[in-house]
Amino acid sequence: MKWITREHVHVDRVACPWLIRRFVDSGAEFIFVPADQVDRVAKETGATPFDTPGCELGHHEEFCSFDAIVYKHQLQDPALIDLATIVRAADTKDFEIAPEAIGLEAIATGAAAIAKDDHEAIEKGMYIYDALYAHCKLRHLREMHAEELDRMSRAEQRDFLREKLSHK
């Protein structure tokens, strides 16, 4: 399936392709065009618009496009919900709701400056969002298994958590 958004990606427009490829459409193709061409090119190509003004999968009130995709596709993973908060905080620069957002926004700004184009930015960004998602999953695993982890050495904790992560 084809997806379309505005060119010159940043936080939300890199996070959304990660979310789409990992949880919605593993074969997704992305098209990046100037903002004033999104509607026309979407109609011509049949691409689904995201993170562009007025579209279903865009910003609504305080929520960003990542939130809209999570909601539309009824994604219930608690770690993904936490990641949505981090993306929203970085995208809106509301760093108080997620301290990780300061780093994400800085990385997104730097990545946009060194990527040769939007496709390279999302491909390289996949690792960043994989890592943030793992961070969120680890937080939940630590809460769920707190008593067990307290009885383990650091090495045992690391192995235990890696094993749990690999069994999604």
N, C-alpha and C positions, 0 to 999 in steps of 0.2 A: 504494500500500500504506500502511497505517496503522501507526504506531509509537507506543509509549507508555512514559512514564517518570514519575518523581516530579516534582512541581512544584518551583519555586524553583531553577532551573538554575544551575549554576556551571561550572567548567572542563570536566569530562568530559561533562556533559549539554548543553553547547553544542558541544563538539568532535564528539560522536557524530552529531548531526544534520548537521553540515557533512560529515563522512565519508560518511554514508548518502546524502545528496543528490549529492555529487560523484562517488562511486565505486560505489554499490550501487543506489540507487533515486531517480532524479532527480525523480520526482513524489511523493516521500514526504510524508505528512501526519503531524504530530506532535500527540499528546495529552499533556497534563500534568495530573496528578491528585495528590491527597494520597497518600502512600506506602501507607497501608492500603487504598487503593482500586485499586491498579494491577492486581492479579490479577483482580478482579471485572470491571473495565472492559475489560481485555484480552480476557477470555472473551466479554463482551457484544459487543464491536466487531470481534473478530478481529485486533486490533492486536498487533504483535510487541513484547514488553517489552525494554527495555534500561536499563542502569544502575539496577537495582533489586535488592535483596537476593534471592539464590536463583535468578536467571534466567540462562539460558545466556550472554547478552550483557551480563554484569555483571562485577564484580570477582572475580578468582580468584587467590589467593595475592598476589604483588606486582603483578600486572597489572590494569589498569583496563578499563573497558568499551570504550574506544577500541581497546585491544589485542585484546579478544575479537572485535570486529567485523572488524578487519584479519585475524585468524587464520581466523575462520569463512568469510570470503569470499575467502580465499587471495590477498590483495592483496600483491604482491611489490615494488612500487615502492620503491627504497631511500630516497627522500625521504620517503615516507609512513611508513616504518619509523622514520626519524629523528624525524618529527613525533610519532609514537606515544610515543617516549621523552620528548619535551618535555611532552606532555599528561600522561603518567603522573607525571612529576616535579612538575608544577604541581598535579595533583590530590592527590598524596600528600604534597606539600611536601618531597620529597626532592630539593632543589635541586642537590645535588652531581652528579647524573647528567646534568643539562642546565641550564646557566646561564640559558638563555632562559626557563626555567620561572618564575623569580622575577618577571619582567615579565608573563608570561601570567597568573599567579595574581593579581597586582595589578590588571591590566586586567579580569579576570573578576569580581573583587570589586567594583570600581567600576562595571562595566557592570550587574551585578545590582542595584546600588543606584539606578541611574538609569533602567533599562528599566521601562516601564509594566507589562509582563507577560513571561512566558516566551517567547511567540512573538516579541515584539519583540527580546528578548535574543538569540535564535538568528538572527534575520534580520540584526541588526547585527553579530553575531559572525562571520557568514560572511566578511566582509572581513578580519577579524583572522586567521582560519584560512587564507584564501586567501594572505594575506601571509606567514604562517609557513611554509606549504607552499612558496611561491616561495623563501623564504629557504633552506629545506632543499634544494630543487632547485639553487639557485645554488651552494651549497656543493659539491654533487656535480659540477656542471658545471665549477667552478673546479679541482677535483681532476683531472677527466678531461682538461681542456684547458690544464693549467698551462703547458706549454711554449709553446703558441701565444699564450696570454695574456701571457706574459713579454715577448714581442716587440711588444706593442701599446701604444698610448697609453691613458690612462684612458678617453677618449671611445670609442676603438675597442673596448676591453674591454666597456664598457657596451652598445654597439650589438650586439656579438657575442653577449653573454650574453642580451640581450633577444630576439634572433633565435632563439637556442636554446630559451629558455623558451616562446616562442610556438609552437614546433613539438613541444612535449611529446613 
